[in-house]
Amino acid sequence: TDHSLLLPDTLRSLHDLHEQGFQVVIVSGRPAGWADSLMRLVPLDALIFENGAGIMLREGKKIRTHCLAEDSTLEDQKKILKRVFDQIRVHVPEAKLATDQPYRLFDFAVDFNEEPPFLKPEQTEWIMAFLENQPEVTAKLSSIHINYWVGQHTKLTACQFWLKTLGAPLSIGPDAIAYTGDSPNDEPLFGFFQNSVGVANVSRFLNQMKCPPKYITTSEGGKGFQEFARLLLNRNKP
């Protein structure tokens, strides 16, 4: 996206990839409610939501959802997440949950850079350090949110689940897939997929990454995705 908007040319790129036979899968930290809407509006084969908590698959005219997070104690998990957030607010009173929180099933998203007022860098760093020292939760930093949840699922574990059991033919491995991302929570996938691409705004996080993307586009956000999509779409043209 570009400033949270899906631009017409980016949407066109998704359609073009689909029409040329590419399997198109979005891997996101966004909520389940957002994922359901996008699956019904955009020609996607699958959508991984809430940093690997679940995956939605297109099966003909049906959309099937697999929950990969532990949901048998969801009420207890939310109590833990709420308690942790209350502790954060003691030290960072300005901390707030993202406005898409009501549509999340499994995680809490602390908004530090999506909607004003924004948190200061040192406040964001304190929250991440605090969460990384909480044994009950897993935390990941995106370009706009700090997401945390109960359990060990991640974007990577969800992609591995998809590759092994769902949408990918048995002959497809990580070397036959191109992954595009923009933030620190994409780092495990940059390391896993041989064809890893960062859009230009990932550059501000490179000093935090042990596994940076192998290729970085010249444009940011959705325009960066369009740039890489053109390379894929034109790969067999003279």
C-alpha angles and dihedrals in degrees: 000000000000111000088338093308126117101221121215093246091051090051089048090054090054090050092047092051091049092049091051091055101259117145104235118204125173116211109197148161090218121115130274091250091056090048093052092052094048093048089056094048106036130053097249126151093207142349125207111205139192093021095301101324090125146351131220118209130197111226108177106295093345132085115212123195125209116193109213095177121083103264101168090091098032094137091054091047092054090051089056092048091049092049091051091049091051088054090051091052091055090063099029107031090177092062113117137178119249116265089241090062094105089064095052122101105186113017145045119233119205109203112221101152113013107075125017141287089061125202121247116253091248090053091052090048091050092051092049092048091048093050093046087059094052107096093199096062143049117219132196132182121225128179091270110014143042105221123195133175145162113265140038101269117125139169087270096053090049092051090049090050090051093048094049104040114011137031105003125083113242091251093061118094133171091276091064094055131077117212123199124194144156112202148046093271088065092061097097089053092047086057096043101047116063091211100056123164131187122197112232097266089066086076092082089063100044093102088061095052131089090183109040122180115275093228131031123198122227093234130062132237119342092356089058090052090050089052093054093041089057090055090053095044093048097041095108098038118108 
